[in-house]
Structure formats: C-alpha cells, structure tokens
Amino acid sequence: MKDEVNFKSCCFTIEDVFNEVDDYIEYYNNHRCQWGLKKMISKQFRNHLLDVA
C-alpha cells in the first residue's frame, strides 16, 4: 500500500487519510487480482476455498 498510494499529494487531513485507506482496502479485497491466489481477487479465492471444503 505504501508504494501504491501517494498520501502526500492527496491527503491534507486525517479524514482524507482514512478515506484513502478505506478506498485502498476496498480495491485490494474486491478488484485486484493476485497471482498467488490463482489470479482471483481475495474474496473469490476465499469463497473458492469454502466451496471446496
């Protein structure tokens, strides 16, 4: 996250930081495909494991 979000250019208040972190968590968990998870997003991979078990 520290390499992907430039807090200095977009955050001027603590609320801005909170919003940016929330947005990044949303993106990371629901939109970003990960190679280590068979190219699935985190939520898909978790549900995949629960369906198999």
N, CA, C and O atoms as a Maestro MAE file, in Angstrom:
{
 s_m_m2io_version
 :::
 2.0.0
}

f_m_ct {
 s_m_title
 :::
 protein
 m_atom[212] {
  # First column is atom index #
  i_m_mmod_type
  r_m_x_coord
  r_m_y_coord
  r_m_z_coord
  i_m_residue_number
  s_m_chain_name
  s_m_pdb_residue_name
  s_m_pdb_atom_name
  i_m_atomic_number
  :::
  1 25 0.826 -1.182 0.000 1 A "MET " " N  " 7
  2 3 0.000 0.000 0.000 1 A "MET " " CA " 6
  3 2 0.873 1.250 0.000 1 A "MET " " C  " 6
  4 15 0.570 2.217 -0.699 1 A "MET " " O  " 8
  5 25 1.939 1.240 0.766 2 A "LYS " " N  " 7
  6 3 2.768 2.441 0.848 2 A "LYS " " CA " 6
  7 2 3.412 2.778 -0.490 2 A "LYS " " C  " 6
  8 15 3.754 3.935 -0.735 2 A "LYS " " O  " 8
  9 25 3.582 1.791 -1.356 3 A "ASP " " N  " 7
  10 3 4.152 2.045 -2.673 3 A "ASP " " CA " 6
  11 2 3.105 2.440 -3.696 3 A "ASP " " C  " 6
  12 15 3.453 3.012 -4.729 3 A "ASP " " O  " 8
  13 25 1.846 2.158 -3.450 4 A "GLU " " N  " 7
  14 3 0.797 2.405 -4.426 4 A "GLU " " CA " 6
  15 2 -0.022 3.658 -4.153 4 A "GLU " " C  " 6
  16 15 -0.674 4.170 -5.063 4 A "GLU " " O  " 8
  17 25 -0.006 4.164 -2.930 5 A "VAL " " N  " 7
  18 3 -0.792 5.355 -2.584 5 A "VAL " " CA " 6
  19 2 0.167 6.469 -2.183 5 A "VAL " " C  " 6
  20 15 1.012 6.289 -1.306 5 A "VAL " " O  " 8
  21 25 0.029 7.616 -2.829 6 A "ASN " " N  " 7
  22 3 0.858 8.771 -2.501 6 A "ASN " " CA " 6
  23 2 0.060 9.684 -1.568 6 A "ASN " " C  " 6
  24 15 -0.704 10.538 -2.017 6 A "ASN " " O  " 8
  25 25 0.248 9.490 -0.283 7 A "PHE " " N  " 7
  26 3 -0.521 10.239 0.705 7 A "PHE " " CA " 6
  27 2 -0.200 11.724 0.698 7 A "PHE " " C  " 6
  28 15 -1.066 12.542 1.007 7 A "PHE " " O  " 8
  29 25 1.020 12.084 0.352 8 A "LYS " " N  " 7
  30 3 1.416 13.498 0.381 8 A "LYS " " CA " 6
  31 2 0.658 14.340 -0.630 8 A "LYS " " C  " 6
  32 15 0.392 15.517 -0.386 8 A "LYS " " O  " 8
  33 25 0.312 13.748 -1.755 9 A "SER " " N  " 7
  34 3 -0.350 14.540 -2.793 9 A "SER " " CA " 6
  35 2 -1.874 14.544 -2.680 9 A "SER " " C  " 6
  36 15 -2.529 15.403 -3.271 9 A "SER " " O  " 8
  37 25 -2.449 13.598 -1.932 10 A "CYS " " N  " 7
  38 3 -3.912 13.513 -1.926 10 A "CYS " " CA " 6
  39 2 -4.536 13.715 -0.551 10 A "CYS " " C  " 6
  40 15 -5.753 13.874 -0.453 10 A "CYS " " O  " 8
  41 25 -3.746 13.714 0.501 11 A "CYS " " N  " 7
  42 3 -4.321 13.758 1.849 11 A "CYS " " CA " 6
  43 2 -3.832 14.991 2.602 11 A "CYS " " C  " 6
  44 15 -2.635 15.182 2.820 11 A "CYS " " O  " 8
  45 25 -4.789 15.811 2.988 12 A "PHE " " N  " 7
  46 3 -4.456 17.025 3.718 12 A "PHE " " CA " 6
  47 2 -4.984 16.998 5.151 12 A "PHE " " C  " 6
  48 15 -4.533 17.780 5.988 12 A "PHE " " O  " 8
  49 25 -5.932 16.112 5.442 13 A "THR " " N  " 7
  50 3 -6.467 15.969 6.788 13 A "THR " " CA " 6
  51 2 -6.465 14.483 7.152 13 A "THR " " C  " 6
  52 15 -6.270 13.625 6.292 13 A "THR " " O  " 8
  53 25 -6.680 14.196 8.410 14 A "ILE " " N  " 7
  54 3 -6.726 12.803 8.860 14 A "ILE " " CA " 6
  55 2 -7.921 12.076 8.239 14 A "ILE " " C  " 6
  56 15 -7.852 10.872 7.991 14 A "ILE " " O  " 8
  57 25 -9.008 12.796 7.987 15 A "GLU " " N  " 7
  58 3 -10.163 12.191 7.328 15 A "GLU " " CA " 6
  59 2 -9.811 11.765 5.905 15 A "GLU " " C  " 6
  60 15 -10.276 10.726 5.436 15 A "GLU " " O  " 8
  61 25 -8.995 12.560 5.218 16 A "ASP " " N  " 7
  62 3 -8.534 12.193 3.879 16 A "ASP " " CA " 6
  63 2 -7.721 10.905 3.919 16 A "ASP " " C  " 6
  64 15 -7.852 10.053 3.040 16 A "ASP " " O  " 8
  65 25 -6.887 10.766 4.935 17 A "VAL " " N  " 7
  66 3 -6.086 9.549 5.080 17 A "VAL " " CA " 6
  67 2 -6.997 8.352 5.321 17 A "VAL " " C  " 6
  68 15 -6.825 7.310 4.689 17 A "VAL " " O  " 8
  69 25 -7.956 8.484 6.215 18 A "PHE " " N  " 7
  70 3 -8.897 7.391 6.486 18 A "PHE " " CA " 6
  71 2 -9.652 6.986 5.219 18 A "PHE " " C  " 6
  72 15 -9.806 5.799 4.933 18 A "PHE " " O  " 8
  73 25 -10.118 7.975 4.469 19 A "ASN " " N  " 7
  74 3 -10.849 7.685 3.239 19 A "ASN " " CA " 6
  75 2 -9.962 6.983 2.217 19 A "ASN " " C  " 6
  76 15 -10.405 6.050 1.547 19 A "ASN " " O  " 8
  77 25 -8.722 7.421 2.097 20 A "GLU " " N  " 7
  78 3 -7.802 6.804 1.143 20 A "GLU " " CA " 6
  79 2 -7.500 5.357 1.532 20 A "GLU " " C  " 6
  80 15 -7.433 4.484 0.667 20 A "GLU " " O  " 8
  81 25 -7.319 5.102 2.824 21 A "VAL " " N  " 7
  82 3 -7.072 3.740 3.296 21 A "VAL " " CA " 6
  83 2 -8.298 2.871 3.048 21 A "VAL " " C  " 6
  84 15 -8.162 1.739 2.585 21 A "VAL " " O  " 8
  85 25 -9.483 3.372 3.344 22 A "ASP " " N  " 7
  86 3 -10.717 2.616 3.088 22 A "ASP " " CA " 6
  87 2 -10.867 2.289 1.605 22 A "ASP " " C  " 6
  88 15 -11.232 1.170 1.244 22 A "ASP " " O  " 8
  89 25 -10.584 3.270 0.747 23 A "ASP " " N  " 7
  90 3 -10.678 3.041 -0.697 23 A "ASP " " CA " 6
  91 2 -9.685 1.975 -1.147 23 A "ASP " " C  " 6
  92 15 -10.015 1.123 -1.972 23 A "ASP " " O  " 8
  93 25 -8.472 2.021 -0.606 24 A "TYR " " N  " 7
  94 3 -7.463 1.041 -0.999 24 A "TYR " " CA " 6
  95 2 -7.843 -0.360 -0.526 24 A "TYR " " C  " 6
  96 15 -7.659 -1.327 -1.265 24 A "TYR " " O  " 8
  97 25 -8.367 -0.485 0.680 25 A "ILE " " N  " 7
  98 3 -8.798 -1.786 1.194 25 A "ILE " " CA " 6
  99 2 -9.916 -2.344 0.323 25 A "ILE " " C  " 6
  100 15 -9.921 -3.532 0.004 25 A "ILE " " O  " 8
  101 25 -10.854 -1.502 -0.059 26 A "GLU " " N  " 7
  102 3 -11.940 -1.915 -0.955 26 A "GLU " " CA " 6
  103 2 -11.381 -2.414 -2.285 26 A "GLU " " C  " 6
  104 15 -11.784 -3.467 -2.779 26 A "GLU " " O  " 8
  105 25 -10.459 -1.659 -2.854 27 A "TYR " " N  " 7
  106 3 -9.834 -2.059 -4.122 27 A "TYR " " CA " 6
  107 2 -9.079 -3.373 -3.960 27 A "TYR " " C  " 6
  108 15 -9.230 -4.277 -4.782 27 A "TYR " " O  " 8
  109 25 -8.276 -3.489 -2.921 28 A "TYR " " N  " 7
  110 3 -7.431 -4.668 -2.722 28 A "TYR " " CA " 6
  111 2 -8.263 -5.933 -2.531 28 A "TYR " " C  " 6
  112 15 -7.925 -6.985 -3.074 28 A "TYR " " O  " 8
  113 25 -9.331 -5.838 -1.777 29 A "ASN " " N  " 7
  114 3 -10.138 -7.019 -1.477 29 A "ASN " " CA " 6
  115 2 -11.149 -7.378 -2.559 29 A "ASN " " C  " 6
  116 15 -11.536 -8.541 -2.673 29 A "ASN " " O  " 8
  117 25 -11.581 -6.410 -3.350 30 A "ASN " " N  " 7
  118 3 -12.692 -6.664 -4.261 30 A "ASN " " CA " 6
  119 2 -12.397 -6.459 -5.744 30 A "ASN " " C  " 6
  120 15 -13.250 -6.760 -6.579 30 A "ASN " " O  " 8
  121 25 -11.209 -5.954 -6.097 31 A "HIS " " N  " 7
  122 3 -10.953 -5.666 -7.511 31 A "HIS " " CA " 6
  123 2 -9.578 -6.099 -7.992 31 A "HIS " " C  " 6
  124 15 -9.386 -6.249 -9.199 31 A "HIS " " O  " 8
  125 25 -8.633 -6.304 -7.121 32 A "ARG " " N  " 7
  126 3 -7.257 -6.585 -7.504 32 A "ARG " " CA " 6
  127 2 -7.018 -8.088 -7.590 32 A "ARG " " C  " 6
  128 15 -7.119 -8.793 -6.586 32 A "ARG " " O  " 8
  129 25 -6.703 -8.579 -8.787 33 A "CYS " " N  " 7
  130 3 -6.380 -9.994 -8.961 33 A "CYS " " CA " 6
  131 2 -4.961 -10.250 -8.453 33 A "CYS " " C  " 6
  132 15 -4.066 -9.427 -8.651 33 A "CYS " " O  " 8
  133 25 -4.763 -11.386 -7.803 34 A "GLN " " N  " 7
  134 3 -3.467 -11.688 -7.214 34 A "GLN " " CA " 6
  135 2 -2.935 -12.990 -7.783 34 A "GLN " " C  " 6
  136 15 -3.651 -13.990 -7.825 34 A "GLN " " O  " 8
  137 25 -1.686 -12.985 -8.218 35 A "TRP " " N  " 7
  138 3 -1.076 -14.155 -8.825 35 A "TRP " " CA " 6
  139 2 -1.008 -15.314 -7.847 35 A "TRP " " C  " 6
  140 15 -1.200 -16.462 -8.249 35 A "TRP " " O  " 8
  141 25 -0.743 -15.049 -6.584 36 A "GLY " " N  " 7
  142 3 -0.627 -16.115 -5.590 36 A "GLY " " CA " 6
  143 2 -1.954 -16.760 -5.235 36 A "GLY " " C  " 6
  144 15 -1.987 -17.788 -4.560 36 A "GLY " " O  " 8
  145 25 -3.046 -16.163 -5.685 37 A "LEU " " N  " 7
  146 3 -4.380 -16.700 -5.400 37 A "LEU " " CA " 6
  147 2 -5.051 -17.181 -6.685 37 A "LEU " " C  " 6
  148 15 -6.257 -17.011 -6.865 37 A "LEU " " O  " 8
  149 25 -4.275 -17.772 -7.560 38 A "LYS " " N  " 7
  150 3 -4.783 -18.304 -8.834 38 A "LYS " " CA " 6
  151 2 -5.466 -17.225 -9.676 38 A "LYS " " C  " 6
  152 15 -6.468 -17.491 -10.339 38 A "LYS " " O  " 8
  153 25 -4.925 -16.021 -9.647 39 A "LYS " " N  " 7
  154 3 -5.427 -14.862 -10.407 39 A "LYS " " CA " 6
  155 2 -6.849 -14.480 -10.021 39 A "LYS " " C  " 6
  156 15 -7.584 -13.919 -10.834 39 A "LYS " " O  " 8
  157 25 -7.236 -14.775 -8.804 40 A "MET " " N  " 7
  158 3 -8.560 -14.392 -8.301 40 A "MET " " CA " 6
  159 2 -8.393 -13.222 -7.338 40 A "MET " " C  " 6
  160 15 -7.309 -12.985 -6.806 40 A "MET " " O  " 8
  161 25 -9.482 -12.501 -7.126 41 A "ILE " " N  " 7
  162 3 -9.468 -11.494 -6.079 41 A "ILE " " CA " 6
  163 2 -9.603 -12.214 -4.740 41 A "ILE " " C  " 6
  164 15 -10.026 -13.369 -4.696 41 A "ILE " " O  " 8
  165 25 -9.251 -11.549 -3.665 42 A "SER " " N  " 7
  166 3 -9.240 -12.174 -2.337 42 A "SER " " CA " 6
  167 2 -10.578 -12.811 -1.983 42 A "SER " " C  " 6
  168 15 -10.623 -13.935 -1.483 42 A "SER " " O  " 8
  169 25 -11.663 -12.096 -2.242 43 A "LYS " " N  " 7
  170 3 -12.999 -12.592 -1.898 43 A "LYS " " CA " 6
  171 2 -13.346 -13.849 -2.704 43 A "LYS " " C  " 6
  172 15 -13.918 -14.793 -2.159 43 A "LYS " " O  " 8
  173 25 -13.005 -13.866 -3.997 44 A "GLN " " N  " 7
  174 3 -13.276 -15.038 -4.831 44 A "GLN " " CA " 6
  175 2 -12.492 -16.247 -4.331 44 A "GLN " " C  " 6
  176 15 -13.021 -17.356 -4.264 44 A "GLN " " O  " 8
  177 25 -11.223 -16.024 -3.980 45 A "PHE " " N  " 7
  178 3 -10.388 -17.131 -3.530 45 A "PHE " " CA " 6
  179 2 -10.904 -17.703 -2.216 45 A "PHE " " C  " 6
  180 15 -10.940 -18.921 -2.043 45 A "PHE " " O  " 8
  181 25 -11.298 -16.843 -1.298 46 A "ARG " " N  " 7
  182 3 -11.842 -17.299 -0.027 46 A "ARG " " CA " 6
  183 2 -13.106 -18.126 -0.248 46 A "ARG " " C  " 6
  184 15 -13.267 -19.190 0.349 46 A "ARG " " O  " 8
  185 25 -13.995 -17.641 -1.100 47 A "ASN " " N  " 7
  186 3 -15.225 -18.387 -1.388 47 A "ASN " " CA " 6
  187 2 -14.923 -19.693 -2.116 47 A "ASN " " C  " 6
  188 15 -15.609 -20.691 -1.898 47 A "ASN " " O  " 8
  189 25 -13.916 -19.699 -2.969 48 A "HIS " " N  " 7
  190 3 -13.482 -20.907 -3.668 48 A "HIS " " CA " 6
  191 2 -13.038 -21.965 -2.656 48 A "HIS " " C  " 6
  192 15 -13.382 -23.139 -2.788 48 A "HIS " " O  " 8
  193 25 -12.283 -21.549 -1.657 49 A "LEU " " N  " 7
  194 3 -11.815 -22.490 -0.638 49 A "LEU " " CA " 6
  195 2 -12.973 -23.007 0.206 49 A "LEU " " C  " 6
  196 15 -12.992 -24.182 0.572 49 A "LEU " " O  " 8
  197 25 -13.926 -22.159 0.516 50 A "LEU " " N  " 7
  198 3 -15.066 -22.575 1.332 50 A "LEU " " CA " 6
  199 2 -15.973 -23.530 0.562 50 A "LEU " " C  " 6
  200 15 -16.562 -24.435 1.152 50 A "LEU " " O  " 8
  201 25 -16.089 -23.337 -0.757 51 A "ASP " " N  " 7
  202 3 -16.923 -24.228 -1.572 51 A "ASP " " CA " 6
  203 2 -16.307 -25.603 -1.722 51 A "ASP " " C  " 6
  204 15 -17.025 -26.602 -1.775 51 A "ASP " " O  " 8
  205 25 -14.980 -25.669 -1.790 52 A "VAL " " N  " 7
  206 3 -14.290 -26.947 -1.966 52 A "VAL " " CA " 6
  207 2 -14.315 -27.769 -0.691 52 A "VAL " " C  " 6
  208 15 -14.437 -28.993 -0.727 52 A "VAL " " O  " 8
  209 25 -14.198 -27.085 0.429 53 A "ALA " " N  " 7
  210 3 -14.096 -27.806 1.712 53 A "ALA " " CA " 6
  211 2 -15.377 -28.420 2.154 53 A "ALA " " C  " 6
  212 15 -15.427 -29.051 3.209 53 A "ALA " " O  " 8
  :::
 }
 m_bond[211] {
  # First column is bond index #
  i_m_from
  i_m_to
  i_m_order
  :::
  1 1 2 1
  2 2 3 1
  3 3 4 2
  4 3 5 1
  5 5 6 1
  6 6 7 1
  7 7 8 2
  8 7 9 1
  9 9 10 1
  10 10 11 1
  11 11 12 2
  12 11 13 1
  13 13 14 1
  14 14 15 1
  15 15 16 2
  16 15 17 1
  17 17 18 1
  18 18 19 1
  19 19 20 2
  20 19 21 1
  21 21 22 1
  22 22 23 1
  23 23 24 2
  24 23 25 1
  25 25 26 1
  26 26 27 1
  27 27 28 2
  28 27 29 1
  29 29 30 1
  30 30 31 1
  31 31 32 2
  32 31 33 1
  33 33 34 1
  34 34 35 1
  35 35 36 2
  36 35 37 1
  37 37 38 1
  38 38 39 1
  39 39 40 2
  40 39 41 1
  41 41 42 1
  42 42 43 1
  43 43 44 2
  44 43 45 1
  45 45 46 1
  46 46 47 1
  47 47 48 2
  48 47 49 1
  49 49 50 1
  50 50 51 1
  51 51 52 2
  52 51 53 1
  53 53 54 1
  54 54 55 1
  55 55 56 2
  56 55 57 1
  57 57 58 1
  58 58 59 1
  59 59 60 2
  60 59 61 1
  61 61 62 1
  62 62 63 1
  63 63 64 2
  64 63 65 1
  65 65 66 1
  66 66 67 1
  67 67 68 2
  68 67 69 1
  69 69 70 1
  70 70 71 1
  71 71 72 2
  72 71 73 1
  73 73 74 1
  74 74 75 1
  75 75 76 2
  76 75 77 1
  77 77 78 1
  78 78 79 1
  79 79 80 2
  80 79 81 1
  81 81 82 1
  82 82 83 1
  83 83 84 2
  84 83 85 1
  85 85 86 1
  86 86 87 1
  87 87 88 2
  88 87 89 1
  89 89 90 1
  90 90 91 1
  91 91 92 2
  92 91 93 1
  93 93 94 1
  94 94 95 1
  95 95 96 2
  96 95 97 1
  97 97 98 1
  98 98 99 1
  99 99 100 2
  100 99 101 1
  101 101 102 1
  102 102 103 1
  103 103 104 2
  104 103 105 1
  105 105 106 1
  106 106 107 1
  107 107 108 2
  108 107 109 1
  109 109 110 1
  110 110 111 1
  111 111 112 2
  112 111 113 1
  113 113 114 1
  114 114 115 1
  115 115 116 2
  116 115 117 1
  117 117 118 1
  118 118 119 1
  119 119 120 2
  120 119 121 1
  121 121 122 1
  122 122 123 1
  123 123 124 2
  124 123 125 1
  125 125 126 1
  126 126 127 1
  127 127 128 2
  128 127 129 1
  129 129 130 1
  130 130 131 1
  131 131 132 2
  132 131 133 1
  133 133 134 1
  134 134 135 1
  135 135 136 2
  136 135 137 1
  137 137 138 1
  138 138 139 1
  139 139 140 2
  140 139 141 1
  141 141 142 1
  142 142 143 1
  143 143 144 2
  144 143 145 1
  145 145 146 1
  146 146 147 1
  147 147 148 2
  148 147 149 1
  149 149 150 1
  150 150 151 1
  151 151 152 2
  152 151 153 1
  153 153 154 1
  154 154 155 1
  155 155 156 2
  156 155 157 1
  157 157 158 1
  158 158 159 1
  159 159 160 2
  160 159 161 1
  161 161 162 1
  162 162 163 1
  163 163 164 2
  164 163 165 1
  165 165 166 1
  166 166 167 1
  167 167 168 2
  168 167 169 1
  169 169 170 1
  170 170 171 1
  171 171 172 2
  172 171 173 1
  173 173 174 1
  174 174 175 1
  175 175 176 2
  176 175 177 1
  177 177 178 1
  178 178 179 1
  179 179 180 2
  180 179 181 1
  181 181 182 1
  182 182 183 1
  183 183 184 2
  184 183 185 1
  185 185 186 1
  186 186 187 1
  187 187 188 2
  188 187 189 1
  189 189 190 1
  190 190 191 1
  191 191 192 2
  192 191 193 1
  193 193 194 1
  194 194 195 1
  195 195 196 2
  196 195 197 1
  197 197 198 1
  198 198 199 1
  199 199 200 2
  200 199 201 1
  201 201 202 1
  202 202 203 1
  203 203 204 2
  204 203 205 1
  205 205 206 1
  206 206 207 1
  207 207 208 2
  208 207 209 1
  209 209 210 1
  210 210 211 1
  211 211 212 2
  :::
 }
}
